[in-house]
Amino acid sequence: MFFKLHVDPHLVDAVIGLSVAYKAFDNLSGFKTLAGIQPDPKVAVFGFGLIHGFGLATKLQALNLNPDGLLANLVSFNVGVEIGQVLALTLILAVMTLWRRTAAFEPTARGANVLLMLAGFVLAGQQVARYIFGGAVS
Amino acid sequence: MSPNEQPTRPMAKGSLIAATLGAAVVAALIVLGAILPAEFHKDPLGLGKLSGLSRLWAPADQKVDANAVGVARTREYDIPFRSDVVEIPLGGFLDGAHHDLGGNKRFRDHGAARNAACGPRVGAVPADVDHR
């Protein structure tokens, strides 16, 4: 693209998987319970946001985009991503608020976070395997 | 309460550790037992063969020129071609050779029939000739 910056997308995806597991662990107050510290969520969001964006960028690099009008396309692509996120999060926040009001929220939220941590570890393991053994870029 | 703080009571230390380690162990099992056999043709635990997930794996597609001659396979499996050994019993020497003579001629003498079949037709001994 505009910079000659490239990292293996599988390694980026592995870190994204670990960030999912990190957030699930943080949701369970893991850092407060085990280490007695609470990482600043703003710093974590910023750092992981950079990595997630980097993952998206490596996927885009694999697409062989037409250089004609690339900057305008990239900007519109990002605006589209943001609009999609706002729409999705609006729905998710509404459902979460309803979920939070139910009596079953506490146990189900714990279970959901443990499953989320599991999914994050699986994603990280899968991407590390793909980095080691190769295979099609997904 | 800040928006990011959890309204729920934190998990007990023991169950938190158990949940985290459990998630890591189950994740390792899923990766080693299901993802490696299905996606990468590796089966370190033998679970892929046991569950049949190994069959999900397929070798990478090979692009073949459509105009190429004599190239039929687009995937290369490491399974050898099947080879069979077929036995065809031939029976006795020249069994059924008297069909060559056709007609309703019958030979009383097997030796004559064999001679007739082997030799030229003109040399055939007619059935009504008596051997003295």
Interface residues (C-beta under 8 A of the other chain):
Chain A: A21 F25 N27 L28 S29 G30 K32 T33 L34 P41 R100 F105 E106 A109 R110 V114 M117 L118 F121 V122 A124 G125 Q126 A129 R130 F133 G135 A136
Chain B: N4 Q6 P7 T8 R9 P10 M11 K13 L16 I17 A19 T20 G22 A23 A24 V26 A27 A28 I30 V31 I35 L36 E39 F40 K42 A60
